[in-house]
Amino acid sequence: MRRLLALLLLLALWGPVRSDEGMWLPKLIHRLDYAELQQRGLQLTPEEIYSVNQASLKDAIVIFGRGCTGEMISAEGLLLTNHHCGYGNIQSLSSTENDYLTEGFWAMTREDELPASGLTASFLIRMEDVTERILDAVSDITDEAERRAEVNRLMGQIAREATEETHYQGSVREFYAGNEYYLFIYEVFTDVRLVGAPPSSIGKFGADTDNWMWPRHTGDFALFRVYMGPDGKPAPYAEENVPYRPNHFLPISIAGVQEGDFSMILGYPGGTDRYLTSWGIDLNIRSTYPTRVDIRKKKMDIIMEDMQADPAVRIQYASKYARISNYWKNFMGMGEALQRLQVADSKRELEERLSDWIMEDPDRIVKYGTMLQEMEEVYQAMEAYNVKRYAFIEAYRTGSELLALAGQLNGYVNYLKSDRVTDERTDDYLERVGRHIENLFKDLNVPTDQKLLAGMLQIYYEMVPQHQQPEMLRRLGSRNNGDFSGYAQRVFRRTFFTSHDKIMEALNRRNPRVIERDPLFQLASAFLESWEAMQDEINANDLKLNRNRRLFIAALREMDSHKEFYPDANFTMRITFGSVKGYSPADAVDYHYLTTMTGIMEKEDPDNWEFVVPDLLKELYEKRDFGPYAMKDGRMPVNFLTDHDITGGNSGSPVINGKGELVGLAFDGNWEALSGDIHFEPNVQRTINVDMRYVLFVIEKFGNAGHLLKEMNIVSTRPVRSSVIETTPPESKKEITPEYPVPTR
């Protein structure tokens, strides 16, 4: 109750805040200046955006898989997301005989839809503030490790209590670095099937060259369908399952967008670090980004060479390569943008102002006095092992998949040596690890993994300070002049990890010595031992940093209590408001807010796989056969820009107009603002979206899948002529809601 009264007082003091910056919890939209949003074009009420008791926009938004967003676009479970979000599932369903990545896929009947193994769609049921319960329980705990352990215990307990005797799943997430906590309850569906996907020449047009760039001409979308059991609840794949009937699905507008149009995005942004200090930014620029960029580039070069040489390898590694390359370019752009925008300098100004404010009051000195100094000291200590930290992640954990697998078996070896061994436990473990290994080998080419092992050992040996390297690696590097290709060949000739059957045969012998004698296991163990030797120091610094980040954000909110401070993204549902808008990234450079199919034809290069244009798409363009989706001047729109605040995880999020209608699909950010996870720069920060008119055009005209459009609610403010689409008036709207704060610059 104390916190509620204090919050109400703060809300009364907060003045109007422009809402373009910030990823707000939709339950708390009322903290924003709602009258301003209405003036800008929002026609929905807070209850129409977020409601527990009636259908609202939140009911149409899903967590797609483990890292993207999707939205429901029909009453029959049809789900829309990005092509790159569904890329791994499309790849998994592909083969050299049925190459859906290259050729695309369209299910002409429900029976043709392809089950995507392991894919889930999670719907938010409700969220609840549990801050008081957690903070009251740890208020007297001064030891940070003990406090963290108790917070984690309470988070798990609260989630279990909220979901016991239900089929729901729950989690408690921390906000403002542990100053607030919220419980989220989800309904998770496990029968999700591929319905439609354009070929990569449309869905991935421009590939790495155009990634994070504008102008863009990519049809980055895919269609799936969510199924439920006959009882209306989530169920594993079964023929008797029926399409899910969502509480709400988004009507689709083909009226088009104009510069200045109000719009909003709902989705699941994965993570931001807007409260990162100047010391953290400096560390990232000096070592974090360069380390990750260099190692990823080496991985990409090795993988691409084998992908280009063998169609089967191309399919196996397509999704892996895309994941590596996406943030390879992001890390490069992030460092460049942070320096260009002088973000660390602006952070230093804020830190100086905060320091002055703290020193003005004795009580503040007691509460916050050493916080800034301790944060600086922590980052100085982290500098010593930062390269090793990220080299370990990039070169060991996500380098050679077989080396990482060998390391994962350390737990099994230790278990076999313990007094806890039972046949039942061992059988259960072997069944689970067997499934994992089987899935791993489906998309693994052993010769490629051998090259990755050699390459990753070489770059780790060159990059990480010698005294921090495993002794085994130092010895091998010295003996072979830093060339590990011969060593990798010898290891792969001798190890049992190159075959699923050999691995399972070794594990089933249930003898730890059999595994310990394997050369790849010995190499993995050497890396893990070297990493463990630094864990006490790393953990101590991480705990110290966590405590002072919590105090830092609390101090900022106290110092500028008249302002709204939004929480960092943490893969919980958020809403962001903005408008359709171009930008000017440099002197005499002005970018229009919209691209058209003319740009696709201008970029076409038959000799470059990134810019191949399908013959049918060219034919449709030449005939101007765009159906009802063309603009008034006859051009076919493809992508458009908005000034929304989004990040990774928002991929696949719907761009929604003021009436609650779907007008676009968010899929990327722009190069000039890749510092956005740390610093929002309104003049250049833009979201790149697929125009829904292009999505529907590709489905109907290119994919010949117009039957899918019949189950959608497609609306337009002008006459529509199509054998598939009927013009319908916009739905009458119900109600909706926003929330959260912004650091001063």
KOLTOR-798022 format. One record per residue (C-alpha): residue in three letters; x, y, z. Coordinates in pm, whole numbers, plus 50000, padded with zeros to 5 digits. Example, Ala and Ser with C-alpha at 12.3 -4.5 7.8 and 13.67 -1.06 7.14 Angstrom:
// residues 2
ALA512304955050780
SER513674989450714
//
This chain:
// residues 745
MET500005000050000
ARG502895023850082
ARG504325018649732
LEU500925023949571
LEU500395057249748
ALA503885068449655
LEU503305058149294
LEU500035077649278
LEU501825108249412
LEU504535105049146
LEU501945100448874
ALA500295132748983
LEU503615150848951
TRP504655136548614
GLY504005160148330
PRO503305151947965
VAL505895129547800
ARG506375123147430
SER505965086147387
ASP508055078247076
GLU510995067747291
GLY510465038147520
MET509105003047511
TRP506175005047751
LEU504364977347934
PRO500884978047774
LYS499164973348111
LEU500535007148219
ILE499805029147917
HIS497815052648138
ARG501125066448271
LEU501645083347936
ASP499935114847812
TYR496955097147661
ALA495395129247530
GLU498535135247323
LEU498305100247174
GLN494695106547079
GLN495615139646917
ARG498255121646712
GLY495755096046583
LEU495115068846839
GLN491415059846828
LEU491525030947076
THR491025031647449
PRO493485016447699
GLU491194986447747
GLU491274979147374
ILE495064975747391
TYR495374956047715
SER492594939347906
VAL492314907748112
ASN488524906748109
GLN487724913747744
ALA489294908847402
SER492084933647332
LEU495094938247104
LYS497304919047347
ASP495344887447265
ALA496484889046901
ILE500204891746985
VAL502324860747045
ILE505854851047134
PHE506874832446820
GLY509334804946909
ARG512084815947142
GLY513014850247013
CYS510484867146783
THR506984881546773
GLY503974870846569
GLU500354881846540
MET497064864846472
ILE495424875846145
SER492414853046123
ALA489804836346342
GLU491284802946230
GLY494684805146395
LEU496604820646105
LEU499794836646233
LEU502004862246058
THR505654867846142
ASN508934875245965
HIS510524851645713
HIS513764854445909
CYS511924844746230
GLY510574813346064
TYR513804807545874
GLY515094780146104
ASN511774761646084
ILE511634765145705
GLN515224752745686
SER514454723245914
LEU511554713045690
SER513654716745373
SER515744691245189
THR517504690144855
GLU514304674444715
ASN511984700344878
ASP514054731944912
TYR511494755445067
LEU514214780945142
THR514934785244773
GLU511544777544620
GLY509164789444891
PHE506164770345023
TRP502394775145008
ALA499904751045163
MET496904748644933
THR494864729045191
ARG495004724645568
GLU496314689545508
ASP499324704445326
GLU500434725045626
LEU503734712545768
PRO504204706346144
ALA507184726746269
SER508734704846534
GLY509644723246853
LEU507994755946750
THR505714772947004
ALA503304802347010
SER502834818447352
PHE499914841347438
LEU500024865347733
ILE497084859347965
ARG497874885748225
MET500634904248409
GLU500764913948775
ASP502974936648987
VAL504704915449255
THR507354941149348
GLU506234946749706
ARG506254909749794
ILE509804904849666
LEU511414936949790
ASP509874934050136
ALA511354899050167
VAL514904910250084
SER514954944850242
ASP517194933650530
ILE519624912750322
THR522904931150266
ASP524954903650101
GLU524344906249726
ALA524784868949652
GLU522364859749929
ARG519914886249809
ARG520074873349452
ALA519484837649566
GLU516434847749770
VAL515014868749485
ASN515414839449245
ARG513724816049493
LEU510784839849535
MET510444845349161
GLY510164807949106
GLN507764803449396
ILE505434831349281
ALA505324817148927
ARG504564782049057
GLU501804794349288
ALA500174813749005
THR500094784148765
GLU499594753548987
GLU496644731948884
THR496444750848550
HIS497914744448206
TYR499454779248201
GLN503134787948230
GLY504424816648439
SER507564836548500
VAL508534866448712
ARG510764891848541
GLU512854919548691
PHE512604955848580
TYR514844985948640
ALA517714962548738
GLY515724948049028
ASN513774978249150
GLU510464963249028
TYR509154928248949
TYR506204916048742
LEU504564882148703
PHE503604870848350
ILE501194842248278
TYR501214825847934
GLU499284799647742
VAL501804780947526
PHE500724762047212
THR503044735247078
ASP501314725146753
VAL502354752146506
ARG502474744746132
LEU504054761945834
VAL501424775945599
GLY503274798445359
ALA506654813845292
PRO508014832344989
PRO511314820644843
SER514424835445003
SER514854856844689
ILE511834876244823
GLY511874869245197
LYS515614875245226
PHE516144898344928
GLY519324918444983
ALA520584893845247
ASP523744905445428
THR524394935145199
ASP521044951645273
ASN520764939545633
TRP520254969545867
MET520224992645564
TRP517785016445396
PRO516465017545123
ARG515194981845164
HIS513114959444935
THR512574927545134
GLY509374907045162
ASP510314895045510
PHE507194875545609
ALA505964840045663
LEU502664824045762
PHE502054797146023
ARG498934783046186
VAL498424776146555
TYR496494744546643
MET494834734146967
GLY493344702147103
PRO489614695647056
ASP489134707947415
GLY490484742147324
LYS493764738147515
PRO497354734647395
ALA498214699547275
PRO501124682447098
TYR500764677246724
ALA497904653646642
GLU495654649246340
GLU492564655846551
ASN493824690246656
VAL491864720146525
PRO492894755846437
TYR493214778746737
ARG490494805046772
PRO492094836446918
ASN490234860747140
HIS491254887846896
PHE492904889246554
LEU494064919646361
PRO492114933046065
ILE494414942045775
SER494254976145609
ILE495274980845246
ALA494475017745250
GLY498215023845269
VAL500425046145481
GLN501395082445438
GLU504215101845601
GLY503115113945942
ASP500515086545997
PHE500215075946360
SER501155039846429
MET502125016846713
ILE503984984246750
LEU503254956546999
GLY505764928847047
TYR508444912647255
PRO511684932947240
GLY514504910647359
GLY516874933447547
THR518174968847572
ASP520754985447797
ARG519575021647798
TYR520945027148151
LEU524455015548060
THR527095038948201
SER529905056148012
TRP532365030348146
GLY530285001948004
ILE530085019047665
ASP533845024647656
LEU534464987947737
ASN532124976547461
ILE533794998647202
ARG537334989047305
SER536964951447328
THR533464935847335
TYR532354945246983
PRO535734940246808
THR536144905746967
ARG532714893946860
VAL532954909346512
ASP536314893346431
ILE535364858446553
ARG531984858946378
LYS533584869846052
LYS535924839946063
LYS533014816346131
MET531024831545846
ASP533894827845598
ILE534374790945687
ILE530674782745668
MET529974802445350
GLU532774784845160
ASP531204750945230
MET527644763345171
GLN528574775444824
ALA530274742344743
ASP527414719044840
PRO523594724344822
ALA523024700545113
VAL525434720245333
ARG523764752445223
ILE520454740045360
GLN522034726145678
TYR523824758545764
ALA521494784945619
SER519804793245948
LYS523044791546148
TYR524804814645906
ALA521914839445919
ARG522034840546300
ILE525794846346303
SER525794872946030
ASN522834892546167
TYR524574904046483
TRP528034904146325
LYS526854934246128
ASN524924947546427
PHE528014947646651
MET529964966646384
GLY527204992346344
MET526694995246719
GLY530295005246785
GLU530355029346493
ALA527095046246592
LEU528025049546960
GLN531205067746862
ARG529585089146592
LEU526795100446826
GLN529225105347117
VAL526955085647346
ALA529615079647614
ASP530115117347645
SER526405123247700
LYS526405095547961
ARG529325112248139
GLU527365144648159
LEU524455125948316
GLU526755108548564
GLU528305141748666
ARG524875156948723
LEU523845126548924
SER527015128549133
ASP526365165249211
TRP522775157349311
ILE523885129349544
MET526465151349716
GLU523865178149791
ASP522155157250060
PRO523655136850348
ASP520955110050322
ARG521685105749953
ILE525395102550028
VAL524625074150269
LYS522365057050018
TYR524235062949690
GLY527595078349784
THR530045051949653
MET527835038049378
LEU529385056149081
GLN532935050249202
GLU532265013149251
MET530785009948902
GLU533865025648749
GLU536105001948946
VAL534084971448836
TYR534414980348468
GLN538154985748513
ALA538414950848665
MET536334935748384
GLU538694950048124
ALA541314924148220
TYR539224894348109
ASN536664909447870
VAL538304896347552
LYS538484861347700
ARG534854863447812
TYR533534869947463
ALA536084848347284
PHE534924819647504
ILE531294826147404
GLU531964830547032
ALA534834806246969
TYR534124778647219
ARG530404778347301
THR529194787346952
GLY532154776846736
SER532594739846666
GLU529294723446758
LEU530994690346835
LEU533474707047072
ALA530574723847253
LEU528734690347269
ALA531814673847421
GLY531874700747687
GLN528204695447766
LEU528994659347859
ASN531134670548153
GLY528034669148369
TYR527364633248264
VAL530924622948346
ASN530744638948689
TYR527404622148750
LEU528834587948661
LYS531594593648916
SER529134602949192
ASP527144581549435
ARG523854593549282
VAL523894569448987
THR520734549148929
ASP519584530648619
GLU516424551748607
ARG518294584848613
THR520834573148358
ASP518164559948123
ASP516294592948143
TYR519454612948070
LEU520454591247776
GLU517004594247623
ARG517104632247644
VAL520684636347525
GLY520024611447245
ARG517254633647105
HIS519514663947130
ILE522364646846947
GLU520034633846678
ASN518764669246613
LEU522304682946612
PHE523504658646346
LYS520544665946121
ASP522044699946045
LEU525734692246093
ASN528384686445829
VAL531384670446000
PRO534054684245759
THR532664719345811
ASP532764714946187
GLN536374703246165
LYS537274735445982
LEU535414755446245
LEU537384738146519
ALA540694747046355
GLY539624782746286
MET538214789346631
LEU541284775046807
GLN543504797046593
ILE541624829446660
TYR541304821747033
TYR545064815247046
GLU545784848146867
MET543244869447051
VAL543184858847418
PRO546164868047642
GLN548374837347675
HIS548204835948054
GLN544394832848026
GLN544454804647771
PRO544104767747851
GLU547574752947896
MET546704726347639
LEU545934753247378
ARG549174772047450
ARG551154740047409
LEU549404730647083
GLY549774765746942
SER553464767347022
ARG554064733246873
ASN552194741246549
ASN553084778246507
GLY549474788146568
ASP548144766046286
PHE545554741746422
SER544354726246095
GLY546544695246128
TYR545574690946494
ALA541864693646405
GLN542274666446140
ARG543944643046391
VAL541294649146655
PHE538434643046413
ARG540054610346300
ARG540244597746659
THR537184612046835
PHE533884593246864
PHE532014626546850
THR531884626446468
SER529084600546463
HIS525724599246638
ASP525964561446674
LYS529504562546814
ILE528554588947069
MET525564569147191
GLU527624537247201
ALA530184554447424
LEU527544569747651
ASN525684536947686
ARG528804520147823
ARG528194541948132
ASN531904543348205
PRO533354578348261
ARG536844567148154
VAL535574558747804
ILE534504595147758
GLU537504610447934
ARG539914593247694
ASP538364610147391
PRO540634638047252
LEU537784662047177
PHE536404657647529
GLN539884664647668
LEU540104696847465
ALA536664708047581
SER537584700347942
ALA540734721447908
PHE538644751247797
LEU536124746348077
GLU538824743348343
SER540454775248219
TRP537094792948230
GLU536254779748577
ALA539574793048709
MET538264828548654
GLN534694823248771
ASP535134835849128
GLU536484869049001
ILE533874871948727
ASN530974863448960
ALA532164887849227
ASN532354916148974
ASP528984907248823
LEU527304908149166
LYS528934941449247
LEU527834955448912
ASN524244942848958
ARG523944959749297
ASN525254992949174
ARG523134992248856
ARG520084988449078
LEU521165018349286
PHE522095038448975
ILE518635034948819
ALA516915041449154
ALA518965073349191
LEU518085085148839
ARG514385079848901
GLU514605097949234
MET516605127049091
ASP514195132548799
SER511015120748968
HIS508875143448749
LYS509805122748440
GLU508705089148308
PHE511455062948307
TYR510735032748090
PRO512294999048177
ASP514844981547958
ALA513454955247723
ASN513554919847863
PHE511414899447620
THR508124908747782
MET505254924247586
ARG505794961047510
ILE504114988047307
THR505835016847133
PHE504225046546962
GLY505375066246661
SER504585075946307
VAL505525069145947
LYS508605090145880
GLY511675092545657
TYR515005106445776
SER518155125445678
PRO521265106545796
ALA523805130945654
ASP524205164245480
ALA522275164945151
VAL520995129345207
ASP517225125745244
TYR515545091845264
HIS511935088045157
TYR509705068245391
LEU508615042845124
THR510195019144872
THR508515002244577
MET509064972844345
THR510934995844109
GLY513804994044358
ILE513804955944342
MET514294957243967
GLU517014983744002
LYS518924961744248
GLU518544929644046
ASP521824911143986
PRO521474875643846
ASP525114868543934
ASN524704877244301
TRP522524853644507
GLU521544882244738
PHE519834901344456
VAL518304874644232
VAL514724883244134
PRO512294854444060
ASP511024853343702
LEU507394853943812
LEU507954885144022
LYS509534902343723
GLU506624891843504
LEU504084905643752
TYR506044938143769
GLU506284941643392
LYS502544935943355
ARG501804958543654
ASP499644930043778
PHE499434942744136
GLY495744936644201
PRO494164960244456
TYR497454965544638
ALA499044992244417
MET499145028544520
LYS497015054144339
ASP499915062244106
GLY500145025444006
ARG503375017044191
MET503644986544418
PRO504824995044774
VAL507314971744943
ASN508804985945266
PHE508255017245474
LEU509855035045770
THR508515044846110
ASP510215061246407
HIS509295034346659
ASP511595023546941
ILE512184986146893
THR514984960546914
GLY515724923746852
GLY512734902546951
ASN510414928146791
SER511034910546459
GLY507624900146332
SER505794926446539
PRO502704942246385
VAL502664978746284
ILE499144989746376
ASN497345021846281
GLY495215042946512
LYS492145021546443
GLY493844989246549
GLU494384976946190
LEU497534959746067
VAL499424980645810
GLY502934965945827
LEU505314940645972
ALA508444952546156
PHE511634934246058
ASP514734955946093
GLY516404987746213
ASN518635011946026
TRP522435013446021
GLU522745049546138
ALA520945041546464
LEU522385007746560
SER523345023246893
GLY519625020946968
ASP519924993347228
ILE521905017947440
HIS520835052147314
PHE517665063447136
GLU518405090246878
PRO515045103746752
ASN516455121646447
VAL517745089646285
GLN516215060146475
ARG513925041746235
THR512115008446210
ILE511994991345870
ASN508664974545795
VAL507114953045523
ASP504024970045381
MET500994947345421
ARG500014955345065
TYR503204938244946
VAL502574908745180
LEU499094903145038
PHE500304908444681
VAL502984881644721
ILE500524857344880
GLU497834861944616
LYS499684869944295
PHE503064853244341
GLY502164824144570
ASN498754817744411
ALA497474813144766
GLY494534836944754
HIS492464811944952
LEU494394823145262
LEU493154858745218
LYS489554847245242
GLU489964839845612
MET491454874245685
ASN489514906145754
ILE490904929645487
VAL489654965345500
SER490074995145269
THR488855030745245
ARG488785029744864
PRO487165006244611
VAL488814972444588
ARG488604949844285
SER489744914244340
SER488404879444291
VAL489644872044640
ILE489024902844851
GLU485764918444949
THR485784954445066
THR484624956245426
PRO484274985945660
PRO486694988945950
GLU485584970046259
SER484044990846534
LYS486704993546797
LYS486514984447163
GLU489164995847415
ILE493034996947496
THR496165008547743
PRO500175021347789
GLU503125027948054
TYR506815037748179
PRO510015063048219
VAL512835079748012
PRO516355089548117
THR517325125348042
ARG520095131047795
//
